[in-house]
Amino acid sequence: MDASRLDFASFDDLEQSVAADVEAIRRAPLIPEDIPVTGFVLDERTLRLQSVVGDPRSQLQGGLR
């Protein structure tokens, strides 16, 4: 199938997109306020997750391997 005409989700600023998504999840009425929400991006070259938005209550701070 030719997918050249499909509009794939692309990002001008990936980190800003992650930050906006994290904020939307944090404000979602079905997510309790005591649930830590963090945001990461995957570096496809190194296969490491890089923290974009942290949460002091989370154990997932910094990069992951």
N, CA, C, O and CB atoms as a CASP TS submission, in Angstrom:
PFRMAT TS
TARGET T0000
AUTHOR 0000-0000-0000
METHOD Language model
MODEL 1
PARENT N/A
ATOM      1  N   MET     1       0.835  -1.170   0.000  1.00  0.00           N
ATOM      2  CA  MET     1       0.000   0.000   0.000  1.00  0.00           C
ATOM      3  C   MET     1       0.884   1.239   0.000  1.00  0.00           C
ATOM      4  O   MET     1       1.876   1.296   0.727  1.00  0.00           O
ATOM      5  CB  MET     1      -0.953  -0.005   1.206  1.00  0.00           C
ATOM      6  N   ASP     2       0.540   2.201  -0.788  1.00  0.00           N
ATOM      7  CA  ASP     2       1.282   3.456  -0.852  1.00  0.00           C
ATOM      8  C   ASP     2       0.827   4.373   0.284  1.00  0.00           C
ATOM      9  O   ASP     2      -0.329   4.795   0.323  1.00  0.00           O
ATOM     10  CB  ASP     2       1.084   4.148  -2.232  1.00  0.00           C
ATOM     11  N   ALA     3       1.733   4.673   1.196  1.00  0.00           N
ATOM     12  CA  ALA     3       1.400   5.504   2.356  1.00  0.00           C
ATOM     13  C   ALA     3       1.891   6.939   2.196  1.00  0.00           C
ATOM     14  O   ALA     3       1.854   7.708   3.156  1.00  0.00           O
ATOM     15  CB  ALA     3       1.993   4.900   3.618  1.00  0.00           C
ATOM     16  N   SER     4       2.342   7.308   1.025  1.00  0.00           N
ATOM     17  CA  SER     4       2.925   8.631   0.826  1.00  0.00           C
ATOM     18  C   SER     4       1.910   9.762   1.014  1.00  0.00           C
ATOM     19  O   SER     4       2.304  10.893   1.299  1.00  0.00           O
ATOM     20  CB  SER     4       3.530   8.718  -0.555  1.00  0.00           C
ATOM     21  N   ARG     5       0.631   9.484   0.862  1.00  0.00           N
ATOM     22  CA  ARG     5      -0.381  10.534   1.023  1.00  0.00           C
ATOM     23  C   ARG     5      -0.929  10.615   2.445  1.00  0.00           C
ATOM     24  O   ARG     5      -1.722  11.507   2.745  1.00  0.00           O
ATOM     25  CB  ARG     5      -1.523  10.300   0.058  1.00  0.00           C
ATOM     26  N   LEU     6      -0.526   9.712   3.315  1.00  0.00           N
ATOM     27  CA  LEU     6      -1.015   9.736   4.691  1.00  0.00           C
ATOM     28  C   LEU     6      -0.266  10.788   5.497  1.00  0.00           C
ATOM     29  O   LEU     6       0.936  10.990   5.325  1.00  0.00           O
ATOM     30  CB  LEU     6      -0.865   8.352   5.346  1.00  0.00           C
ATOM     31  N   ASP     7      -1.001  11.447   6.374  1.00  0.00           N
ATOM     32  CA  ASP     7      -0.416  12.469   7.234  1.00  0.00           C
ATOM     33  C   ASP     7      -0.039  11.829   8.557  1.00  0.00           C
ATOM     34  O   ASP     7      -0.889  11.629   9.424  1.00  0.00           O
ATOM     35  CB  ASP     7      -1.397  13.657   7.450  1.00  0.00           C
ATOM     36  N   PHE     8       1.232  11.510   8.709  1.00  0.00           N
ATOM     37  CA  PHE     8       1.702  10.919   9.948  1.00  0.00           C
ATOM     38  C   PHE     8       1.939  12.022  10.972  1.00  0.00           C
ATOM     39  O   PHE     8       2.304  13.145  10.624  1.00  0.00           O
ATOM     40  CB  PHE     8       2.989  10.097   9.715  1.00  0.00           C
ATOM     41  N   ALA     9       1.725  11.681  12.244  1.00  0.00           N
ATOM     42  CA  ALA     9       1.944  12.661  13.309  1.00  0.00           C
ATOM     43  C   ALA     9       3.420  13.001  13.372  1.00  0.00           C
ATOM     44  O   ALA     9       4.254  12.144  13.663  1.00  0.00           O
ATOM     45  CB  ALA     9       1.446  12.128  14.679  1.00  0.00           C
ATOM     46  N   SER    10       3.732  14.243  13.099  1.00  0.00           N
ATOM     47  CA  SER    10       5.116  14.685  13.199  1.00  0.00           C
ATOM     48  C   SER    10       5.167  15.845  14.186  1.00  0.00           C
ATOM     49  O   SER    10       4.149  16.471  14.480  1.00  0.00           O
ATOM     50  CB  SER    10       5.687  15.103  11.799  1.00  0.00           C
ATOM     51  N   PHE    11       6.346  16.117  14.685  1.00  0.00           N
ATOM     52  CA  PHE    11       6.515  17.125  15.712  1.00  0.00           C
ATOM     53  C   PHE    11       7.555  18.141  15.268  1.00  0.00           C
ATOM     54  O   PHE    11       8.637  17.778  14.808  1.00  0.00           O
ATOM     55  CB  PHE    11       6.916  16.483  17.047  1.00  0.00           C
ATOM     56  N   ASP    12       7.217  19.407  15.410  1.00  0.00           N
ATOM     57  CA  ASP    12       8.226  20.446  15.208  1.00  0.00           C
ATOM     58  C   ASP    12       9.124  20.523  16.434  1.00  0.00           C
ATOM     59  O   ASP    12      10.322  20.782  16.320  1.00  0.00           O
ATOM     60  CB  ASP    12       7.563  21.821  14.929  1.00  0.00           C
ATOM     61  N   ASP    13       8.537  20.295  17.614  1.00  0.00           N
ATOM     62  CA  ASP    13       9.283  20.344  18.869  1.00  0.00           C
ATOM     63  C   ASP    13       8.809  19.180  19.728  1.00  0.00           C
ATOM     64  O   ASP    13       7.795  19.284  20.419  1.00  0.00           O
ATOM     65  CB  ASP    13       9.086  21.721  19.610  1.00  0.00           C
ATOM     66  N   LEU    14       9.533  18.085  19.685  1.00  0.00           N
ATOM     67  CA  LEU    14       9.131  16.865  20.377  1.00  0.00           C
ATOM     68  C   LEU    14       9.022  17.070  21.883  1.00  0.00           C
ATOM     69  O   LEU    14       8.063  16.616  22.506  1.00  0.00           O
ATOM     70  CB  LEU    14      10.116  15.752  20.081  1.00  0.00           C
ATOM     71  N   GLU    15       9.999  17.750  22.467  1.00  0.00           N
ATOM     72  CA  GLU    15       9.975  17.967  23.914  1.00  0.00           C
ATOM     73  C   GLU    15       8.757  18.782  24.337  1.00  0.00           C
ATOM     74  O   GLU    15       8.135  18.488  25.358  1.00  0.00           O
ATOM     75  CB  GLU    15      11.255  18.671  24.364  1.00  0.00           C
ATOM     76  N   GLN    16       8.412  19.812  23.551  1.00  0.00           N
ATOM     77  CA  GLN    16       7.233  20.625  23.863  1.00  0.00           C
ATOM     78  C   GLN    16       5.957  19.795  23.737  1.00  0.00           C
ATOM     79  O   GLN    16       5.021  19.968  24.517  1.00  0.00           O
ATOM     80  CB  GLN    16       7.162  21.855  22.933  1.00  0.00           C
ATOM     81  N   SER    17       5.921  18.906  22.769  1.00  0.00           N
ATOM     82  CA  SER    17       4.761  18.033  22.603  1.00  0.00           C
ATOM     83  C   SER    17       4.604  17.097  23.800  1.00  0.00           C
ATOM     84  O   SER    17       3.494  16.883  24.289  1.00  0.00           O
ATOM     85  CB  SER    17       4.885  17.219  21.309  1.00  0.00           C
ATOM     86  N   VAL    18       5.717  16.543  24.265  1.00  0.00           N
ATOM     87  CA  VAL    18       5.678  15.666  25.444  1.00  0.00           C
ATOM     88  C   VAL    18       5.224  16.451  26.662  1.00  0.00           C
ATOM     89  O   VAL    18       4.396  15.970  27.437  1.00  0.00           O
ATOM     90  CB  VAL    18       7.062  15.026  25.704  1.00  0.00           C
ATOM     91  N   ALA    19       5.758  17.657  26.841  1.00  0.00           N
ATOM     92  CA  ALA    19       5.380  18.488  27.990  1.00  0.00           C
ATOM     93  C   ALA    19       3.890  18.811  27.959  1.00  0.00           C
ATOM     94  O   ALA    19       3.232  18.779  28.999  1.00  0.00           O
ATOM     95  CB  ALA    19       6.203  19.789  28.009  1.00  0.00           C
ATOM     96  N   ALA    20       3.352  19.118  26.792  1.00  0.00           N
ATOM     97  CA  ALA    20       1.923  19.409  26.666  1.00  0.00           C
ATOM     98  C   ALA    20       1.090  18.168  26.972  1.00  0.00           C
ATOM     99  O   ALA    20       0.050  18.265  27.624  1.00  0.00           O
ATOM    100  CB  ALA    20       1.600  19.928  25.254  1.00  0.00           C
ATOM    101  N   ASP    21       1.538  17.007  26.509  1.00  0.00           N
ATOM    102  CA  ASP    21       0.812  15.762  26.788  1.00  0.00           C
ATOM    103  C   ASP    21       0.821  15.444  28.277  1.00  0.00           C
ATOM    104  O   ASP    21      -0.199  15.033  28.830  1.00  0.00           O
ATOM    105  CB  ASP    21       1.423  14.597  26.001  1.00  0.00           C
ATOM    106  N   VAL    22       1.969  15.630  28.929  1.00  0.00           N
ATOM    107  CA  VAL    22       2.064  15.377  30.370  1.00  0.00           C
ATOM    108  C   VAL    22       1.113  16.302  31.124  1.00  0.00           C
ATOM    109  O   VAL    22       0.407  15.866  32.033  1.00  0.00           O
ATOM    110  CB  VAL    22       3.521  15.573  30.871  1.00  0.00           C
ATOM    111  N   GLU    23       1.095  17.574  30.745  1.00  0.00           N
ATOM    112  CA  GLU    23       0.200  18.528  31.406  1.00  0.00           C
ATOM    113  C   GLU    23      -1.260  18.141  31.213  1.00  0.00           C
ATOM    114  O   GLU    23      -2.057  18.244  32.145  1.00  0.00           O
ATOM    115  CB  GLU    23       0.440  19.942  30.871  1.00  0.00           C
ATOM    116  N   ALA    24      -1.615  17.698  30.016  1.00  0.00           N
ATOM    117  CA  ALA    24      -2.996  17.265  29.761  1.00  0.00           C
ATOM    118  C   ALA    24      -3.358  16.052  30.614  1.00  0.00           C
ATOM    119  O   ALA    24      -4.470  15.970  31.135  1.00  0.00           O
ATOM    120  CB  ALA    24      -3.189  16.935  28.270  1.00  0.00           C
ATOM    121  N   ILE    25      -2.435  15.122  30.756  1.00  0.00           N
ATOM    122  CA  ILE    25      -2.692  13.930  31.582  1.00  0.00           C
ATOM    123  C   ILE    25      -2.806  14.327  33.046  1.00  0.00           C
ATOM    124  O   ILE    25      -3.679  13.828  33.758  1.00  0.00           O
ATOM    125  CB  ILE    25      -1.570  12.874  31.398  1.00  0.00           C
ATOM    126  N   ARG    26      -1.936  15.216  33.500  1.00  0.00           N
ATOM    127  CA  ARG    26      -2.002  15.660  34.896  1.00  0.00           C
ATOM    128  C   ARG    26      -3.325  16.355  35.211  1.00  0.00           C
ATOM    129  O   ARG    26      -3.816  16.262  36.336  1.00  0.00           O
ATOM    130  CB  ARG    26      -0.841  16.599  35.204  1.00  0.00           C
ATOM    131  N   ARG    27      -3.898  17.042  34.248  1.00  0.00           N
ATOM    132  CA  ARG    27      -5.164  17.762  34.453  1.00  0.00           C
ATOM    133  C   ARG    27      -6.397  16.891  34.189  1.00  0.00           C
ATOM    134  O   ARG    27      -7.520  17.312  34.466  1.00  0.00           O
ATOM    135  CB  ARG    27      -5.210  18.983  33.552  1.00  0.00           C
ATOM    136  N   ALA    28      -6.199  15.708  33.668  1.00  0.00           N
ATOM    137  CA  ALA    28      -7.335  14.841  33.345  1.00  0.00           C
ATOM    138  C   ALA    28      -8.104  14.490  34.618  1.00  0.00           C
ATOM    139  O   ALA    28      -7.499  14.101  35.617  1.00  0.00           O
ATOM    140  CB  ALA    28      -6.855  13.552  32.630  1.00  0.00           C
ATOM    141  N   PRO    29      -9.411  14.622  34.590  1.00  0.00           N
ATOM    142  CA  PRO    29     -10.200  14.390  35.799  1.00  0.00           C
ATOM    143  C   PRO    29     -10.177  12.944  36.297  1.00  0.00           C
ATOM    144  O   PRO    29     -10.465  12.695  37.468  1.00  0.00           O
ATOM    145  CB  PRO    29     -11.614  14.796  35.548  1.00  0.00           C
ATOM    146  N   LEU    30      -9.847  12.013  35.452  1.00  0.00           N
ATOM    147  CA  LEU    30      -9.834  10.610  35.871  1.00  0.00           C
ATOM    148  C   LEU    30      -8.488  10.163  36.445  1.00  0.00           C
ATOM    149  O   LEU    30      -8.371   9.039  36.934  1.00  0.00           O
ATOM    150  CB  LEU    30     -10.194   9.731  34.702  1.00  0.00           C
ATOM    151  N   ILE    31      -7.479  11.022  36.390  1.00  0.00           N
ATOM    152  CA  ILE    31      -6.161  10.689  36.937  1.00  0.00           C
ATOM    153  C   ILE    31      -6.046  11.335  38.317  1.00  0.00           C
ATOM    154  O   ILE    31      -6.067  12.562  38.419  1.00  0.00           O
ATOM    155  CB  ILE    31      -5.001  11.174  35.984  1.00  0.00           C
ATOM    156  N   PRO    32      -5.926  10.541  39.374  1.00  0.00           N
ATOM    157  CA  PRO    32      -5.794  11.122  40.718  1.00  0.00           C
ATOM    158  C   PRO    32      -4.552  12.018  40.819  1.00  0.00           C
ATOM    159  O   PRO    32      -3.526  11.740  40.198  1.00  0.00           O
ATOM    160  CB  PRO    32      -5.723  10.002  41.779  1.00  0.00           C
ATOM    161  N   GLU    33      -4.654  13.086  41.602  1.00  0.00           N
ATOM    162  CA  GLU    33      -3.557  14.051  41.729  1.00  0.00           C
ATOM    163  C   GLU    33      -2.305  13.453  42.352  1.00  0.00           C
ATOM    164  O   GLU    33      -1.209  13.978  42.157  1.00  0.00           O
ATOM    165  CB  GLU    33      -4.005  15.229  42.550  1.00  0.00           C
ATOM    166  N   ASP    34      -2.451  12.356  43.105  1.00  0.00           N
ATOM    167  CA  ASP    34      -1.276  11.766  43.756  1.00  0.00           C
ATOM    168  C   ASP    34      -0.529  10.779  42.851  1.00  0.00           C
ATOM    169  O   ASP    34       0.436  10.152  43.289  1.00  0.00           O
ATOM    170  CB  ASP    34      -1.698  11.060  45.035  1.00  0.00           C
ATOM    171  N   ILE    35      -0.957  10.638  41.619  1.00  0.00           N
ATOM    172  CA  ILE    35      -0.279   9.764  40.651  1.00  0.00           C
ATOM    173  C   ILE    35       0.814  10.573  39.957  1.00  0.00           C
ATOM    174  O   ILE    35       0.507  11.567  39.299  1.00  0.00           O
ATOM    175  CB  ILE    35      -1.295   9.172  39.600  1.00  0.00           C
ATOM    176  N   PRO    36       2.082  10.174  40.084  1.00  0.00           N
ATOM    177  CA  PRO    36       3.139  10.911  39.383  1.00  0.00           C
ATOM    178  C   PRO    36       3.066  10.662  37.878  1.00  0.00           C
ATOM    179  O   PRO    36       2.879   9.531  37.429  1.00  0.00           O
ATOM    180  CB  PRO    36       4.527  10.509  39.922  1.00  0.00           C
ATOM    181  N   VAL    37       3.217  11.726  37.120  1.00  0.00           N
ATOM    182  CA  VAL    37       3.198  11.635  35.660  1.00  0.00           C
ATOM    183  C   VAL    37       4.493  12.241  35.153  1.00  0.00           C
ATOM    184  O   VAL    37       4.809  13.386  35.475  1.00  0.00           O
ATOM    185  CB  VAL    37       1.945  12.361  35.043  1.00  0.00           C
ATOM    186  N   THR    38       5.236  11.498  34.372  1.00  0.00           N
ATOM    187  CA  THR    38       6.499  11.957  33.806  1.00  0.00           C
ATOM    188  C   THR    38       6.455  11.804  32.298  1.00  0.00           C
ATOM    189  O   THR    38       5.604  11.093  31.766  1.00  0.00           O
ATOM    190  CB  THR    38       7.693  11.176  34.399  1.00  0.00           C
ATOM    191  N   GLY    39       7.364  12.466  31.612  1.00  0.00           N
ATOM    192  CA  GLY    39       7.423  12.374  30.158  1.00  0.00           C
ATOM    193  C   GLY    39       8.835  12.110  29.683  1.00  0.00           C
ATOM    194  O   GLY    39       9.787  12.727  30.160  1.00  0.00           O
ATOM    195  N   PHE    40       8.966  11.205  28.756  1.00  0.00           N
ATOM    196  CA  PHE    40      10.261  10.819  28.211  1.00  0.00           C
ATOM    197  C   PHE    40      10.207  10.789  26.691  1.00  0.00           C
ATOM    198  O   PHE    40       9.134  10.662  26.101  1.00  0.00           O
ATOM    199  CB  PHE    40      10.693   9.451  28.759  1.00  0.00           C
ATOM    200  N   VAL    41      11.364  10.905  26.066  1.00  0.00           N
ATOM    201  CA  VAL    41      11.501  10.659  24.637  1.00  0.00           C
ATOM    202  C   VAL    41      12.574   9.588  24.451  1.00  0.00           C
ATOM    203  O   VAL    41      13.519   9.488  25.233  1.00  0.00           O
ATOM    204  CB  VAL    41      11.863  11.977  23.857  1.00  0.00           C
ATOM    205  N   LEU    42      12.407   8.806  23.417  1.00  0.00           N
ATOM    206  CA  LEU    42      13.356   7.742  23.103  1.00  0.00           C
ATOM    207  C   LEU    42      14.352   8.242  22.067  1.00  0.00           C
ATOM    208  O   LEU    42      13.967   8.694  20.989  1.00  0.00           O
ATOM    209  CB  LEU    42      12.621   6.476  22.591  1.00  0.00           C
ATOM    210  N   ASP    43      15.621   8.158  22.401  1.00  0.00           N
ATOM    211  CA  ASP    43      16.675   8.454  21.438  1.00  0.00           C
ATOM    212  C   ASP    43      16.855   7.188  20.602  1.00  0.00           C
ATOM    213  O   ASP    43      17.355   6.175  21.090  1.00  0.00           O
ATOM    214  CB  ASP    43      18.031   8.893  22.151  1.00  0.00           C
ATOM    215  N   GLU    44      16.450   7.260  19.360  1.00  0.00           N
ATOM    216  CA  GLU    44      16.465   6.070  18.501  1.00  0.00           C
ATOM    217  C   GLU    44      17.868   5.563  18.201  1.00  0.00           C
ATOM    218  O   GLU    44      18.045   4.389  17.875  1.00  0.00           O
ATOM    219  CB  GLU    44      15.761   6.367  17.207  1.00  0.00           C
ATOM    220  N   ARG    45      18.862   6.429  18.307  1.00  0.00           N
ATOM    221  CA  ARG    45      20.232   5.990  18.041  1.00  0.00           C
ATOM    222  C   ARG    45      20.801   5.190  19.200  1.00  0.00           C
ATOM    223  O   ARG    45      21.415   4.142  18.998  1.00  0.00           O
ATOM    224  CB  ARG    45      21.122   7.187  17.757  1.00  0.00           C
ATOM    225  N   THR    46      20.595   5.691  20.427  1.00  0.00           N
ATOM    226  CA  THR    46      21.176   5.042  21.598  1.00  0.00           C
ATOM    227  C   THR    46      20.192   4.109  22.305  1.00  0.00           C
ATOM    228  O   THR    46      20.584   3.316  23.161  1.00  0.00           O
ATOM    229  CB  THR    46      21.669   6.087  22.569  1.00  0.00           C
ATOM    230  N   LEU    47      18.916   4.211  21.942  1.00  0.00           N
ATOM    231  CA  LEU    47      17.833   3.456  22.574  1.00  0.00           C
ATOM    232  C   LEU    47      17.706   3.772  24.066  1.00  0.00           C
ATOM    233  O   LEU    47      17.306   2.921  24.861  1.00  0.00           O
ATOM    234  CB  LEU    47      18.058   1.960  22.381  1.00  0.00           C
ATOM    235  N   ARG    48      18.054   5.007  24.431  1.00  0.00           N
ATOM    236  CA  ARG    48      17.901   5.465  25.812  1.00  0.00           C
ATOM    237  C   ARG    48      16.713   6.410  25.907  1.00  0.00           C
ATOM    238  O   ARG    48      16.434   7.187  24.993  1.00  0.00           O
ATOM    239  CB  ARG    48      19.192   6.161  26.313  1.00  0.00           C
ATOM    240  N   LEU    49      16.025   6.321  27.035  1.00  0.00           N
ATOM    241  CA  LEU    49      14.956   7.263  27.314  1.00  0.00           C
ATOM    242  C   LEU    49      15.546   8.478  27.999  1.00  0.00           C
ATOM    243  O   LEU    49      16.334   8.354  28.936  1.00  0.00           O
ATOM    244  CB  LEU    49      13.851   6.619  28.183  1.00  0.00           C
ATOM    245  N   GLN    50      15.163   9.649  27.527  1.00  0.00           N
ATOM    246  CA  GLN    50      15.616  10.893  28.124  1.00  0.00           C
ATOM    247  C   GLN    50      14.422  11.593  28.770  1.00  0.00           C
ATOM    248  O   GLN    50      13.381  11.770  28.137  1.00  0.00           O
ATOM    249  CB  GLN    50      16.295  11.806  27.064  1.00  0.00           C
ATOM    250  N   SER    51      14.578  11.983  30.016  1.00  0.00           N
ATOM    251  CA  SER    51      13.513  12.656  30.736  1.00  0.00           C
ATOM    252  C   SER    51      13.282  14.042  30.155  1.00  0.00           C
ATOM    253  O   SER    51      14.227  14.803  29.950  1.00  0.00           O
ATOM    254  CB  SER    51      13.842  12.746  32.230  1.00  0.00           C
ATOM    255  N   VAL    52      12.025  14.365  29.891  1.00  0.00           N
ATOM    256  CA  VAL    52      11.639  15.684  29.406  1.00  0.00           C
ATOM    257  C   VAL    52      10.899  16.435  30.513  1.00  0.00           C
ATOM    258  O   VAL    52      11.152  17.614  30.759  1.00  0.00           O
ATOM    259  CB  VAL    52      10.756  15.570  28.131  1.00  0.00           C
ATOM    260  N   VAL    53       9.989  15.735  31.168  1.00  0.00           N
ATOM    261  CA  VAL    53       9.202  16.311  32.252  1.00  0.00           C
ATOM    262  C   VAL    53       9.246  15.347  33.421  1.00  0.00           C
ATOM    263  O   VAL    53       8.762  14.219  33.325  1.00  0.00           O
ATOM    264  CB  VAL    53       7.730  16.595  31.809  1.00  0.00           C
ATOM    265  N   GLY    54       9.823  15.788  34.517  1.00  0.00           N
ATOM    266  CA  GLY    54       9.905  14.938  35.695  1.00  0.00           C
ATOM    267  C   GLY    54       8.781  15.218  36.677  1.00  0.00           C
ATOM    268  O   GLY    54       7.979  16.135  36.498  1.00  0.00           O
ATOM    269  N   ASP    55       8.748  14.418  37.693  1.00  0.00           N
ATOM    270  CA  ASP    55       7.801  14.591  38.789  1.00  0.00           C
ATOM    271  C   ASP    55       8.551  14.189  40.048  1.00  0.00           C
ATOM    272  O   ASP    55       9.020  13.054  40.138  1.00  0.00           O
ATOM    273  CB  ASP    55       6.475  13.733  38.584  1.00  0.00           C
ATOM    274  N   PRO    56       8.682  15.083  41.025  1.00  0.00           N
ATOM    275  CA  PRO    56       9.470  14.768  42.214  1.00  0.00           C
ATOM    276  C   PRO    56       8.975  13.545  42.984  1.00  0.00           C
ATOM    277  O   PRO    56       9.726  12.958  43.763  1.00  0.00           O
ATOM    278  CB  PRO    56       9.481  15.946  43.125  1.00  0.00           C
ATOM    279  N   ARG    57       7.727  13.163  42.772  1.00  0.00           N
ATOM    280  CA  ARG    57       7.188  11.992  43.469  1.00  0.00           C
ATOM    281  C   ARG    57       7.538  10.690  42.759  1.00  0.00           C
ATOM    282  O   ARG    57       7.322   9.608  43.305  1.00  0.00           O
ATOM    283  CB  ARG    57       5.679  12.112  43.601  1.00  0.00           C
ATOM    284  N   SER    58       8.068  10.788  41.563  1.00  0.00           N
ATOM    285  CA  SER    58       8.345   9.608  40.754  1.00  0.00           C
ATOM    286  C   SER    58       9.735   9.059  41.023  1.00  0.00           C
ATOM    287  O   SER    58      10.663   9.808  41.328  1.00  0.00           O
ATOM    288  CB  SER    58       8.194   9.933  39.282  1.00  0.00           C
ATOM    289  N   GLN    59       9.869   7.753  40.908  1.00  0.00           N
ATOM    290  CA  GLN    59      11.173   7.108  40.990  1.00  0.00           C
ATOM    291  C   GLN    59      11.860   7.134  39.621  1.00  0.00           C
ATOM    292  O   GLN    59      13.028   6.760  39.514  1.00  0.00           O
ATOM    293  CB  GLN    59      11.028   5.654  41.499  1.00  0.00           C
ATOM    294  N   LEU    60      11.159   7.565  38.588  1.00  0.00           N
ATOM    295  CA  LEU    60      11.699   7.622  37.227  1.00  0.00           C
ATOM    296  C   LEU    60      12.244   9.003  36.948  1.00  0.00           C
ATOM    297  O   LEU    60      11.613   9.783  36.234  1.00  0.00           O
ATOM    298  CB  LEU    60      10.625   7.252  36.189  1.00  0.00           C
ATOM    299  N   GLN    61      13.392   9.321  37.491  1.00  0.00           N
ATOM    300  CA  GLN    61      14.031  10.611  37.263  1.00  0.00           C
ATOM    301  C   GLN    61      15.288  10.404  36.425  1.00  0.00           C
ATOM    302  O   GLN    61      15.972   9.390  36.561  1.00  0.00           O
ATOM    303  CB  GLN    61      14.372  11.312  38.608  1.00  0.00           C
ATOM    304  N   GLY    62      15.582  11.344  35.580  1.00  0.00           N
ATOM    305  CA  GLY    62      16.764  11.255  34.742  1.00  0.00           C
ATOM    306  C   GLY    62      16.555  10.286  33.585  1.00  0.00           C
ATOM    307  O   GLY    62      15.432   9.858  33.317  1.00  0.00           O
ATOM    308  N   GLY    63      17.622   9.953  32.919  1.00  0.00           N
ATOM    309  CA  GLY    63      17.539   9.050  31.777  1.00  0.00           C
ATOM    310  C   GLY    63      17.458   7.598  32.222  1.00  0.00           C
ATOM    311  O   GLY    63      17.893   7.242  33.317  1.00  0.00           O
ATOM    312  N   LEU    64      16.900   6.780  31.366  1.00  0.00           N
ATOM    313  CA  LEU    64      16.815   5.334  31.615  1.00  0.00           C
ATOM    314  C   LEU    64      17.590   4.606  30.528  1.00  0.00           C
ATOM    315  O   LEU    64      17.739   5.100  29.411  1.00  0.00           O
ATOM    316  CB  LEU    64      15.327   4.847  31.654  1.00  0.00           C
ATOM    317  N   ARG    65      18.069   3.447  30.872  1.00  0.00           N
ATOM    318  CA  ARG    65      18.795   2.637  29.887  1.00  0.00           C
ATOM    319  C   ARG    65      18.030   1.390  29.573  1.00  0.00           C
ATOM    320  O   ARG    65      18.478   0.577  28.765  1.00  0.00           O
ATOM    321  CB  ARG    65      20.189   2.279  30.388  1.00  0.00           C
TER
END
